Amino acid sequence: MIKAFNLGDVILKDVFFTEVTQKDVDFLNTFDAYRLLYNFRVTAGLPNKASGPYSGWENTRIGGHTLGHYLTAAAQACAGGYGDCSGTDGITLKGRLKLIIEGLAECQNATGTGFVFGATMADPSKPELQFDKMEAADYNDTWVPWYTMHKIVNGLVETAKLADSDTAQRSLEVAEKLGEWIYNRTSRWTAEQRDHVLAVEYGAMNDCLYELYKVAKAAGYENAVHFKNAAHAFDEEKLFEDVLAASREGGKPDVLNNRHANCTIPKFVGAINRCVTLLEEGDDTAEQQKYLEYCKAFWKIVTERHTYITGGNSECEHFGRDNILDAERSNCNCETCNTHNMLKLTRTLFMLTGEKKYADYYENTFVNAILASVNRETGMTTYFQPMATGCFKTYCNIDVNKNYFWCCTGTGLENFTKLGDSLYFYDEDTLYVNQFVSSEVRWHSKNVVICQSSDLPESGKIELTVKAGESDFTIAIRIPDWVAGIPCFMINGVSASATKDIDYFYIKRSWKNGDKITVDFPMEIRAYNLPDNSRCFAFKYGPVVLAAELGRDSKMSLRQVGVQCDVCANKIVRGLEMPLNGNYGGTSGLKPLATETLLVEEPVDEFMKNINKHFEKQEGLRFILRNADWYGTLCFTPYYRINNQRYGIYWLFTDSQEEIRMLETMAQSSADSTANYIEGIGVGYGAQTEGNETTWPYMQETGTGSVADPHELTRYAKAGGSFSYMFKVLPDEDKKIYLDCTFLKTDEGKQIIIKSGDTLIADYTLSCDGDDEKFVKSFELLQSLTKGQKELRIEFSGKDGNESARLVAPVSTSWK
């Protein structure tokens, strides 16, 4: 198996990398350890040392997840040499890390069970209530406790692996006790209880427990096997088998359709760790190979059927149907957590197989989705990266006291304290140069330092210099998938032959101090289109995705989807504006603006074949697109460098003058103003707002309650039960207000009762004339309900005490 270098063995020299790493470290040093620990101390019944927890997600049922991310990020930073950096309070990063670990140990001693947790509690007398309810399939007011637990365990384990000896030992002790609590709970699950738990997002509980098993075993912990057994309880083999079957020729399509992407990807991160664990121990070779095949199949499906040019995937956190990507371009694409976890999976697949395709994907996604996720000016990171043209990126708040602490804020903290972890790899006699970033790597077993100077992406020139006494080994330099033509290699000024159809260029020799390899990778612009629209194209120059700069304007406003997640509220392309007011389940399916289509003077296919003739390269890696301009020119630059302006990665092309004239007419015509969206609710999205009495839309349940499916984004009332949300309405009595409900055609003939208080809004039997999977039915709300109101509670139930038809996200209000 190919091995990775320790974080401290790779020294970054690239200015972009060092700047954003330092900004991440500076942000970590603004955190108050006692505020991160606040709800952990409440759970443990201890008096607090801070006035309160942090806000946003940290003061909800998912609270504590940020502490787990913080531990991992800080431990990585300390391992990379940043431990002595301090904040304005004088506390160093390694000092904060120690404070948190000691604080968790104190909480653990107080509970006496090994349990530590930092979410808000519905019942202080029942600190484990969220976990109890999961096992009973009572998902109301729980959010995702095992997901949060994964972050905590992972942070403890990474600290045990990377921190200085005293803090590492203390962290491992806490992790082992918490691991025993997990083992005791999982070992008494019935098959039914396990199904209940695994039906809700649990992060990569399998991954962190396999890692705990290996670290604890290496440290001599007697019961380490408990953690391996607990990890396997989270291995979802039915899903793994379904994905494997779907990846084969003739396999069932759309196996990932409607699945929550960041619920799914981490499951395979855990699966690949099982494969590694079995391999390292020489256990069942057949099972180890089976788990490897599971992960290769999943990776293949995601990268070939669900991935944009940047390497990112998903729309509003969910996978769609196979090869449906253009139709899902929106302001909510490419959740950064997905990218973080896909790269963890990809990295391990490369280490297990040595296959270059994994290194190629890693580079593309690392550059164009991870580096693109950070604001170079502030160090803050994204939740989503819009693929809809005319949008802009939004970032978390640089003020730690105003941050919402999204999941992607947490993975963002981690991403930028480990930027050097996958540049180089090694085996017994070979050093693999997988990425081309100015840096140094120390290979201790060979007593050698390799210094890399890279000019990417400005040019394809790379230089590697050996600093060592005489040493025999091989340097393997990846031939990127973007290389245009035959790369040029020179060793100490002498040309070395290479071809472009090889994966790596291997140089084996007895290396001496000062030996130098120079490489020149030819680069060009290439066009890439989307499978569901042959006219929709994006471009890369060498390794970097290009995006057209569309500038700043006074309308760059934000709105929120889901729970306190900021996204851009509109898209604007050359003056035309489209409001982006959909909520979860209703953000995709956008019609392109007329100004997103460019006219070319030859057939589109020919234009793209000759695309390098149409881009004019200018200073500063800027490219002007010629022979396709419409109302001005488009200037493209590397997408990862675009921070605070609108952009366009994907553009539509036509060679039809008639179509352009039609689009110009459309652009001049007024928009349909007969219906106006007010606000939508992502029913079935998850438990985070369902039952929460402080966060809109304040869901409530009565009777036997209701059932949600987060994969289908549906919710229905059980027999004898009901559910309700607060819907936003308008108090203006001159407007007619409507409730727009989305239903499934497969529920045709089922019934639903819709009420507000004692007032009946609808007694509806589902009826659909079309063939689409979903349809929308609008119900007028009486003026007596909405007059003078800004919000209205609306309840859904079945008729005569029966089960109701399913509602599908989004359910919205509108006015005419």
MOTACOR-V21212 format. One record per backbone hydrogen bond with DSSP energy under -1.0 kcal/mol. NH is the residue of the N-H (numbers start at 1). CO is the residue of the C=O. If there is no record, write none. Layout:
[[NH | CO] [NH | CO]]
This chain:
[[2 | 351] [3 | 426] [9 | 6] [10 | 7] [11 | 440] [13 | 438] [14 | 438] [18 | 14] [19 | 15] [20 | 16] [21 | 17] [22 | 18] [23 | 19] [24 | 20] [25 | 21] [26 | 22] [27 | 23] [28 | 24] [29 | 25] [30 | 27] [31 | 28] [36 | 32] [37 | 33] [41 | 37] [42 | 38] [43 | 39] [44 | 40] [45 | 42] [46 | 41] [57 | 404] [58 | 55] [59 | 56] [60 | 57] [63 | 60] [65 | 62] [68 | 64] [69 | 65] [70 | 66] [71 | 67] [72 | 68] [73 | 69] [74 | 70] [75 | 71] [76 | 72] [77 | 73] [78 | 74] [79 | 75] [80 | 76] [81 | 78] [82 | 77] [85 | 82] [87 | 91] [90 | 87] [93 | 85] [94 | 83] [96 | 92] [97 | 93] [98 | 94] [99 | 95] [100 | 96] [101 | 97] [102 | 98] [103 | 99] [104 | 100] [105 | 101] [106 | 102] [107 | 103] [108 | 104] [109 | 105] [110 | 106] [111 | 107] [112 | 108] [120 | 60] [126 | 123] [129 | 126] [132 | 128] [133 | 129] [134 | 130] [135 | 131] [136 | 132] [137 | 134] [138 | 133] [141 | 690] [142 | 139] [148 | 144] [149 | 145] [150 | 146] [151 | 147] [152 | 148] [153 | 149] [154 | 150] [155 | 151] [156 | 152] [157 | 153] [158 | 154] [159 | 155] [160 | 156] [161 | 157] [162 | 158] [163 | 159] [168 | 164] [169 | 165] [170 | 166] [171 | 167] [172 | 168] [173 | 169] [174 | 170] [175 | 171] [176 | 172] [177 | 173] [178 | 174] [179 | 175] [180 | 176] [181 | 177] [182 | 178] [183 | 179] [184 | 180] [185 | 181] [186 | 182] [187 | 183] [189 | 186] [194 | 190] [195 | 191] [196 | 192] [197 | 193] [198 | 194] [200 | 197] [205 | 202] [208 | 204] [209 | 205] [210 | 206] [211 | 207] [212 | 208] [213 | 209] [214 | 210] [215 | 211] [216 | 212] [217 | 213] [218 | 214] [219 | 215] [220 | 217] [221 | 216] [224 | 221] [226 | 223] [227 | 224] [228 | 224] [229 | 225] [230 | 226] [231 | 227] [232 | 228] [233 | 229] [234 | 231] [235 | 232] [237 | 235] [240 | 236] [241 | 237] [242 | 238] [243 | 239] [244 | 240] [245 | 241] [246 | 242] [247 | 243] [251 | 248] [257 | 254] [258 | 319] [259 | 256] [261 | 317] [263 | 260] [264 | 260] [265 | 261] [268 | 265] [269 | 265] [270 | 266] [271 | 267] [272 | 268] [273 | 269] [274 | 270] [275 | 271] [276 | 272] [277 | 273] [278 | 274] [279 | 275] [280 | 276] [281 | 277] [283 | 278] [288 | 284] [289 | 285] [290 | 286] [291 | 287] [292 | 288] [293 | 289] [294 | 290] [295 | 291] [296 | 292] [297 | 293] [298 | 294] [299 | 295] [300 | 296] [301 | 297] [302 | 298] [303 | 299] [304 | 300] [305 | 301] [306 | 302] [308 | 312] [311 | 308] [315 | 318] [316 | 332] [318 | 315] [319 | 259] [323 | 305] [324 | 321] [329 | 326] [334 | 314] [336 | 383] [339 | 335] [340 | 336] [341 | 337] [342 | 338] [343 | 339] [344 | 340] [345 | 341] [346 | 342] [347 | 343] [348 | 344] [349 | 345] [350 | 346] [351 | 347] [352 | 348] [353 | 349] [354 | 350] [358 | 355] [360 | 356] [361 | 357] [362 | 358] [363 | 359] [364 | 360] [365 | 361] [366 | 362] [367 | 363] [368 | 364] [369 | 365] [370 | 365] [371 | 366] [373 | 370] [375 | 380] [379 | 375] [382 | 373] [385 | 333] [387 | 330] [388 | 330] [390 | 647] [391 | 388] [396 | 381] [402 | 399] [410 | 406] [411 | 407] [412 | 408] [413 | 409] [414 | 410] [415 | 411] [416 | 412] [417 | 414] [421 | 418] [425 | 432] [426 | 3] [427 | 430] [431 | 474] [432 | 425] [433 | 476] [434 | 423] [435 | 423] [439 | 452] [440 | 11] [441 | 450] [442 | 9] [443 | 448] [446 | 443] [447 | 444] [448 | 443] [449 | 467] [450 | 441] [451 | 465] [452 | 439] [453 | 463] [455 | 461] [458 | 455] [459 | 455] [462 | 519] [463 | 453] [464 | 517] [465 | 451] [466 | 515] [467 | 449] [471 | 511] [473 | 509] [474 | 429] [475 | 507] [476 | 431] [477 | 505] [478 | 433] [479 | 503] [483 | 480] [484 | 522] [488 | 520] [490 | 518] [491 | 494] [492 | 516] [494 | 491] [496 | 489] [505 | 477] [507 | 475] [509 | 473] [511 | 471] [514 | 466] [515 | 512] [517 | 464] [518 | 490] [519 | 462] [520 | 488] [521 | 460] [526 | 540] [528 | 538] [530 | 536] [533 | 530] [536 | 533] [537 | 651] [538 | 528] [540 | 526] [541 | 544] [542 | 524] [544 | 541] [546 | 539] [547 | 637] [548 | 648] [549 | 635] [550 | 646] [556 | 553] [557 | 555] [559 | 567] [561 | 565] [565 | 561] [567 | 559] [569 | 557] [571 | 578] [572 | 390] [573 | 576] [576 | 573] [578 | 571] [580 | 569] [586 | 583] [589 | 327] [596 | 593] [597 | 594] [598 | 652] [600 | 654] [607 | 603] [608 | 604] [609 | 605] [610 | 606] [611 | 608] [613 | 610] [614 | 611] [616 | 624] [618 | 622] [622 | 618] [623 | 636] [624 | 616] [625 | 634] [626 | 614] [636 | 623] [637 | 547] [639 | 545] [641 | 638] [642 | 639] [646 | 551] [647 | 391] [648 | 548] [651 | 537] [652 | 596] [653 | 535] [654 | 598] [660 | 656] [661 | 657] [662 | 658] [663 | 659] [664 | 660] [665 | 661] [666 | 662] [667 | 663] [668 | 664] [669 | 665] [676 | 815] [678 | 813] [681 | 811] [683 | 681] [685 | 682] [698 | 695] [699 | 689] [700 | 724] [702 | 722] [705 | 702] [707 | 716] [709 | 714] [713 | 709] [714 | 709] [715 | 807] [716 | 707] [718 | 705] [721 | 718] [722 | 702] [723 | 796] [724 | 700] [725 | 794] [726 | 697] [727 | 792] [729 | 790] [735 | 732] [738 | 814] [739 | 779] [740 | 812] [741 | 777] [743 | 775] [745 | 773] [747 | 744] [748 | 745] [749 | 766] [750 | 747] [752 | 764] [753 | 797] [754 | 762] [755 | 795] [756 | 759] [759 | 756] [761 | 754] [762 | 754] [764 | 752] [766 | 750] [775 | 743] [777 | 741] [779 | 739] [781 | 737] [785 | 782] [786 | 782] [787 | 783] [788 | 731] [789 | 786] [792 | 727] [794 | 725] [795 | 755] [796 | 723] [797 | 753] [802 | 799] [804 | 717] [805 | 751] [807 | 715] [808 | 742] [809 | 713] [811 | 681] [812 | 740] [813 | 679] [814 | 738] [815 | 676] [816 | 736]]
